[in-house]
Amino acid sequence: MADRHVFHRATVTRIIKETADSRTYVLAPEEQPFHYRAGQFCTFKVTVDGEELYRSYSMSSAPETDAEVTTTVKRVNGGRVSNWIVDNVVEGDQLTMTRAAGTFVLSQNSAPLLAFAGGSGVTPILSLVKSALATTDRSVRILTADRDRASVIFETTIDDLAAQYPGRLTVDRRLDDQHGLLDAAAVEKFVGTDTDADCYVCGPEGFMTVVRAALPTSMRVLVEDFDASPPVKAPAPVVSEAAGDVDAGGTVTIRLERKKASVPRVPGETLLESARRAGLSPPFSCEAGNCGTCMAKLIDGAATMRTNDVLEDDEIADGYILTCQAVPDTPSITVLYE
């Protein structure tokens, strides 16, 4: 239901230093029981320099194997949220987060599992691997790619799993300073004859581009894509009487907290973009349709979402949309951020 996207508090009970720039945060969510599936993420809300910011982070724990809920955060260049969390959050602090969401989860079959993890992209991969090993008989192979040895996250944890499940879990570690950047030949070699496997990919944009391009088109591939920072939008065109080809007619009305603003409808513009053009600051994070932070409810009119990896059928039936993906279908539309 829609309330799974509402924010709740969780206490940081312990912090584990994984590398110089990454930390694992052990969380005790106030709302119990805390339900999630391996591979899912939560969206966190923090205030940095007086500005409310949102960022989605995957669980590194798995519900079948871990009594504690953990998420792992790596500092990235220009990442205001990740840098703030690593620099400021201490044990005993409370973080504000949504319930778990996402479709980067295990499928219900017995196919082998191949995983490609670049840098901190190993976080949801570790969660999936733990679950697959504990609850199925599937063989699991992981290819990890990191800048150098000091940057490797969860090395000991994954080695321990390989020792615990001999013959079922194998790991191919690549270090940029030793092997060079991952290329198509390395991806193809790793896949080998396992073209019927379920394939999971998570990592930096360049890493995922190389992997996806090299994978056989027949493979079942799931990708988790969290960009380091929200894309910067170019200013929307100013609508005037002289710009009749821009103004499609009709009005987009946005209700956010105690504010209400209306702007002329612009063809192809998402409701999130319209809200920004109206001078509002609505919540958002991934802008890819996979985190749910920008969710709002249609009060009047209709819209089509380009992508939706979060909302369930009953939520859509109740009028909920992802404003980063929703484009109006009707001349006039009203949206409420609850």
N, C-alpha and C positions, 0 to 999 in steps of 0.2 A: 504494500500500500504506500501511498504518498508520504506518510510520516517517516518512512525509513530514510528520507532525505533531510529530515529535520536534524539540527545539530544537537549533540549531547556532549557532556563532559567526560573526560577520562583522566585519571591521575597517573602520572609517570612514576612508577614504583622503582624503576632501576634503569640505568643507562649503561650500555656496553659499547666500548670503543672498538670498532671493527678495524678501521684504518685511520690514518691521520685526518682524513676528511669525511669519514662516515661513522654514524652511530646507530645502534639499535635501541629503540625505546620500548621498554616493557610497560604495557598499559593496563590499567584497571578501570574499564568503562563503568560509569555510574549505573547505567541501564543494564540490568542483568535479567536473563542470560544474554550474552552478546553472541549473536549468530553470524557466522560467515562461512564461506567456502574457500578452500585453498585456491590461491591465485587472485582473490578479490582485493579491492582497495577501499579506503575511506578518504573522504575529502576533509581536509583540516582548514580551519579558519583561524588566522592569527592577525594581530594588529601590529604593523610595523611603521614607525614614525607617524602614528595617527591614522594610518590608512589600513582598511580592512582588506586582507588578501586571502586567496584560497589556493590550495594546492592539494593534489591527490597523491597519496602514497600507499603502496601495496603492503599487505601483511607479509612478513617473513616467517611467521608461524603457520602451522596447519592445525585445524581443530581436532584432527584425529590423533595427533602426536604430541601436541604442546598444551600444557595446562595454562600457560600464560599467553596473552595476545601481544604480539610484537610487530612493530613496523620499523623499517630501516631507511634512514635519510642520509644522502650523500651531498656534501657541499658542491655546488656547481657555479661556474662563473656567471655572474649576473642573476643568480637565483635568489631573489630577495627572501623567499620563505625558507628555503633550505638553509641559507646562511644564517638567518635569524634563529631557526630552531637549533642548529648545531652550536651557535655562539651563546645562546641565552637560556635554553631550557635546561633545568636541573631537576634532580630527583625531588619529588613532592609537588612539582608544578602540575597544573591542570591544562590539558589541551582540549580544544573544542573540535569535535569531529562528527561526521555523519555515520550512519550505520553502513555496513559493508555493501558494496555494489560491484557490478562488472561481470562480464561474460568470459573472461580469461580463465576458464575452469576446465576440469577434466571432463572428457566425454565418457559416456557409458558404453565403452566397448573394450575389447582386449588387445587392440592394436599396440604395437610398440610405441614408445614415446621418445621423440627427439626434441631437445631443447637447445636454443641458441640464446646465450645470455651475454650481453655486452655491458661491462662496468656494473653499475648499480641495478641494471636490468636483471641481475641474478636474484633480486629480492622475491618477486612473484614466482620465479622459476624454482627457487628453493622450496617455497610453500607447496607448489604442485608436485615436486619430486617427493617430498616427505609423504604427502597424501597417497600418491600412486604406489609407492613402495609399501606403505602400511596397509593399504586397503585392496590392492589388486596383485596379480601375478605378472603384470606387464614388465617387459624389459625397458630400461630407461638409459638413454645416452645424453650427455650434456656436453656442449661445446661452449666454453667461456672465453671471452676476449677482454683483456685488461691492458692498461698502458704499460705497467711494469709489475714486478712481484709485490712491491709495497702497496699497490692499489687493489690487490685481490681481496674481495669480500667473501667471507664464509669458507675460506679454504679448508680450515680444520673441520668445520661442520660437515662439508661435503665429503672430505676424506673419511670421516667417521662413518658416514652413511654407506660409502662404497665398501668399507670393511664389514659393516653390519649386513650388507646385502651383496655378498660376492657373487659374481656371475650375472647379477641383474642390473647393477648400476656401474657404468663406465663414464669416465670424465676425460675430455680432451681440452687441455688448457693451452691457450695461446697468449703470448705476451708481445705487445707491439714492439718493444725494444729488442726482442730476440727473434721474432718470426716475421715482423712487419705487419702491416694492417691486413685484416682478414680479406681474402679475395674469393672470387667465384670458384676457383679450382679447389680451394680448401673446403668450401661449403659442399661442393659436389662429392669430394672425397669422403667427407664426414657422413653424408647421407648414404652413400654406397648403394646397397640393394634394398634399403629400408624405405622404399618409395610408398609403401602402404601405411607408414607410421603416421600418428598424429604429431604435428610439428608446432611448437610454441616458440615465439620470437619476442624478445624484449631487450631494448638497449637504445643507444643514441641513434639519431636519425640516419646517419651515414652507414652505421653498422646494419641497421634493419634494411636499408635499401639494397645493400650488397647481398644479404641473405635472401631476401624475398625474390630478387631477380634471378638468383642461382637455383632456387628450389624448383623441382619438377611441377608443372602446372597442375598435375593430377593430385598432388598432395593436399591433405587437409591441414590448413595453416591458420593458426590463431596468433594475432599480434596484439601486444599491449603497448600503446603509444602514449607516453607522457612527455610532452615537449618540456624543455628546461624552463621556459617562461612563456606566458601567453603571447601570441603574435601581436605585433603592433598594427593596429588598423589605420589605414589612410583615412583622413577626414572625409566624412560623407559629403556628397555634393549639397550645396545650398539650394534649396528649392525656391524658385521664384516664378513669377508670371511668365518670364521669358524662357523658362526651362520646362516647357510643357511636355517635352519628351522624357523628362526625368520623373515628374509627378504623374503617377499612375491614376490619380484620383482616389479619394477615400482617405481615411485617417487611421493612424495607429495610436491607440491610447494605452498608456502604461500606468499602472497603480503600484507604487512601491512604498511600503511603510505608510507614512501620512502624506505622501506626495502623489500628485497626479499630473501627467503631462501628455500632450498630444502633438503629433507631428504628421505632416502629409506622408502618405505611403509612397515608397520608392520601390520600383520593380526589382526583385531579386534580393532585397535587403532582409536579413534575418531580424527577428524581433529583438534580439540582443543589440544588434547594431542600431535599430530604431530607438531603443531605450537610451543608448549612449548619445545619439544625435539629439535626443530630447533633453540632454543635460543631466540625466540620472546616472547613478552608479550602482547598477544591479549586480548581484553576485554572479561570478563565473569562475571557471578554472581552466579546464582542458580545451574548450572550444572545438572539441572533436566529437561530441555526442556520446562520450563514454564515462562521464563522472556524475552527472545529475545535479551539480551545484547550481546551474542556471535554471532549474525547473521552475515553472510558473503555471498558472491555471488560466485557461481560456474562459472568459466571462461572456464574450460575444464574438461571433465570427468563427472562421475556420482557418486552419493552417496545416501545412505539410512539413514534416521533418525530413531533412535530407538523410540523416543518420540517427539511429537510436539504438544504443547498446545498453541502456539502463532501464527505461520505463517498461513496466509490464502492461499486459493488455488491459487489465482492469483500471490501471492508472490512466491510460490513454482514453479509455471509455469515460472516465470521470472528468476528462478535459485537460489533463496535465500534458505539458509539452516541454521540450528542451528548447529554450529560447535561442541558444546559439545555433540551432539547426532548423528552427521553424520559420517558414516563409509564408506570409498571409495568402490565403486562397480567395478571400472575400475583400471587397473594397475597403470596408472598415472592420476593425478588430479591436477588442479590449482584452488586456492581459493583466492578471493580478499576481504579484509576487507575494506569497503568503509568509 
